Amino acid sequence: MLSWSRVDQWIELELHRSPCNEIGSASLAALEEFIEWTSDQQAWARAIIVRSSIPAGFCAGADLRELYERMQQVAAGERGAAVRVFLERMHRVLAALETSPLPAIAAVHGVTFGGGFEVALACDLIVADRTARFAFPELRLGLIPGFGGIPRLKRSVGQHLVQDLLLTGRSINATKALEVGLVSQVAGPGEALAVARGVAGQIAKLDPTAVAAAKQFIKPRTPLSDEERRAEIDLFCTLCARPAVEAALGKFVENTSVQPYLP
């Protein structure tokens, strides 16, 4: 699903689950293990880079096939509780990444959709190669983003672009993302990781206490209040319980396209 290692003075988290790093229960458990491990590495580590080795892209989002299969295995009245537990765990992982004293850099390419987009947004910096595309296609299935992406994106780029991406499901490319301030740098195809490593190297030259203090000052708390988090999870679970969502997920699962999540 994923692995991590020490590279120079930073940690690299590599996503490598085919076809495009869909986040399911096994991926989430591995992410939780990574967050726990990272908390013990702050004596030497100066940054975190999150990257993908999958050609299709950074991450296509949640594992919708697993979600659909679980819906078939659980009684309709119990589905919300199972989904809620998953969402709450994912929120804790991304909040820990976001509030870590170590600056996190997402090196993205290709598909950066849904939950994958939300993972990138939880990082402090996004470096994108020119193949990167960003989208929230959840409304195509009758759902909303469930990992805190809406308020994080709103903090980064403002209300109007959030409404555009959310309500249309369209994607934007790396050039547009740079223009609106979503990404900090755009690299050539296949060069995002090299650029992200350069950024991590620059961070490593700075005083780590000052870096941690500056990060805390910029983002004194997670952008999601407890009220926002509960409201988002409540809405997602309510929408997920509808027969229309189950039907849409079933259609998605039956799709034989290589990348059925592409808008």
WOMO-V163111 format. One record per backbone hydrogen bond with DSSP energy under -0.5 kcal/mol. NH is the residue of the N-H (numbers start at 0). CO is the residue of the C=O. E is the energy in kcal/mol with one decimal. If there is no record, write none. Layout:
NH & CO & E
NH & CO & E
This chain:
2 & 13 & -2.1
4 & 11 & -1.7
6 & 4 & -0.5
6 & 9 & -2.9
9 & 6 & -2.3
10 & 46 & -2.4
11 & 4 & -2.5
12 & 10 & -0.5
12 & 48 & -3.3
13 & 2 & -3.2
13 & 11 & -0.6
14 & 12 & -0.5
14 & 50 & -2.8
15 & 0 & -2.2
17 & 15 & -0.6
20 & 16 & -3.9
22 & 60 & -2.7
23 & 21 & -0.8
27 & 23 & -2.5
28 & 24 & -2.2
29 & 25 & -2.0
30 & 26 & -2.5
31 & 27 & -2.4
32 & 28 & -1.9
33 & 29 & -2.4
34 & 30 & -2.5
35 & 31 & -2.0
36 & 32 & -2.4
37 & 33 & -2.9
38 & 34 & -1.5
39 & 36 & -1.6
40 & 37 & -2.1
43 & 40 & -1.2
44 & 40 & -2.7
45 & 8 & -2.5
47 & 102 & -2.5
48 & 10 & -2.9
49 & 104 & -2.8
50 & 12 & -2.8
50 & 48 & -0.5
52 & 14 & -2.5
56 & 53 & -1.1
57 & 108 & -1.6
57 & 110 & -1.0
58 & 110 & -2.1
59 & 19 & -2.6
62 & 22 & -2.5
63 & 61 & -1.4
66 & 62 & -2.0
67 & 63 & -2.5
68 & 64 & -2.4
69 & 65 & -2.4
70 & 66 & -2.0
71 & 67 & -1.6
72 & 68 & -1.0
73 & 69 & -1.3
77 & 74 & -2.0
78 & 74 & -0.7
78 & 75 & -0.9
81 & 77 & -1.5
82 & 78 & -2.4
83 & 79 & -2.4
84 & 80 & -1.8
85 & 81 & -1.5
86 & 82 & -2.5
87 & 83 & -2.6
88 & 84 & -2.0
89 & 85 & -2.3
90 & 86 & -2.6
91 & 87 & -1.9
92 & 88 & -1.9
93 & 89 & -2.4
94 & 90 & -2.4
95 & 91 & -2.1
96 & 92 & -2.1
97 & 93 & -2.5
98 & 94 & -2.2
99 & 95 & -0.8
99 & 96 & -0.5
102 & 45 & -0.6
102 & 100 & -0.5
104 & 47 & -3.2
105 & 124 & -3.0
106 & 49 & -2.8
106 & 104 & -0.6
107 & 105 & -0.8
107 & 126 & -2.7
110 & 55 & -2.0
111 & 132 & -1.9
112 & 58 & -2.0
113 & 134 & -2.2
115 & 112 & -2.3
116 & 112 & -0.6
117 & 113 & -1.9
118 & 114 & -1.9
119 & 115 & -2.0
120 & 116 & -2.2
121 & 117 & -1.1
121 & 118 & -0.5
122 & 118 & -0.5
122 & 119 & -1.3
123 & 103 & -1.5
124 & 103 & -1.9
126 & 105 & -3.1
127 & 125 & -0.5
127 & 184 & -2.4
128 & 107 & -2.3
129 & 186 & -1.4
131 & 128 & -2.2
132 & 109 & -2.7
133 & 171 & -2.7
134 & 111 & -1.3
135 & 169 & -0.5
138 & 135 & -0.5
139 & 136 & -1.9
140 & 137 & -2.1
141 & 138 & -0.9
142 & 137 & -2.0
151 & 147 & -1.4
152 & 148 & -2.8
153 & 149 & -2.4
154 & 150 & -1.9
155 & 151 & -1.4
156 & 152 & -2.8
157 & 152 & -0.6
157 & 153 & -1.4
161 & 157 & -1.3
162 & 158 & -2.5
163 & 159 & -2.2
164 & 160 & -2.9
165 & 161 & -2.7
166 & 162 & -2.7
167 & 163 & -1.6
168 & 164 & -1.6
171 & 133 & -2.1
173 & 131 & -0.9
176 & 172 & -2.3
177 & 173 & -2.3
178 & 174 & -2.0
179 & 175 & -2.0
180 & 177 & -1.0
181 & 176 & -2.4
182 & 176 & -1.1
183 & 125 & -2.5
184 & 125 & -1.1
186 & 127 & -2.7
190 & 187 & -2.6
194 & 190 & -2.2
195 & 191 & -2.8
196 & 192 & -2.7
197 & 193 & -1.7
198 & 194 & -2.1
199 & 195 & -2.6
200 & 196 & -2.4
201 & 197 & -1.7
202 & 198 & -2.4
203 & 199 & -2.3
204 & 200 & -0.7
204 & 201 & -0.8
205 & 202 & -1.7
210 & 206 & -2.4
211 & 207 & -2.5
212 & 208 & -2.2
213 & 209 & -2.7
214 & 210 & -2.5
215 & 211 & -2.3
216 & 212 & -2.2
217 & 213 & -2.5
218 & 214 & -2.6
219 & 216 & -0.5
224 & 222 & -0.7
228 & 224 & -2.7
229 & 225 & -2.5
230 & 226 & -2.4
231 & 227 & -2.5
232 & 228 & -2.5
233 & 229 & -2.8
234 & 230 & -2.3
235 & 231 & -2.6
236 & 232 & -2.6
237 & 233 & -2.2
238 & 234 & -2.6
239 & 235 & -2.7
240 & 236 & -1.2
241 & 238 & -1.6
244 & 241 & -0.8
245 & 241 & -1.6
246 & 242 & -2.4
247 & 243 & -2.1
248 & 244 & -2.7
249 & 245 & -2.1
250 & 246 & -2.1
251 & 247 & -2.1
252 & 248 & -2.6
253 & 249 & -1.7
254 & 250 & -0.8
254 & 251 & -1.0
259 & 256 & -0.6
261 & 258 & -1.6
